[in-house]
């Protein structure tokens, strides 16, 4: 009787351990999922920095990755990020045979630079 009791008691402890382990694993997955949802990279850029990035892109004086970085990472300021998003869309809105966009797209980019440099 004692060995039967110990075996059943041991089985229930094993089951409780499995349940606790499974619960902890589910909780860990939830924490990781929540963390990865909130994991955005927001760049802190000023109006002048955004204007300079666009101007350097237009002039061809920026480094190889400046424009890519500018387009790839959200900007913390929503107004500046809206300009960034529009810059990304310029390529499709005003397609060019060669280059990023045609003359109309470049005019829009130059207008952004002018507006950003106006206080």
Secondary structure, 3 states (H helix, E strand, C coil): CHHHHHHHHHHHHHHHHHHHHHHHHHHHHHHHHHHHHCCCCEECCCHHHHHHHHHHHHHCCCCCCHHHHHHHCEECCHHHHHHHHHHHHHHHHCCCCCCCCCHHHHHHHHHHHHHHHCC
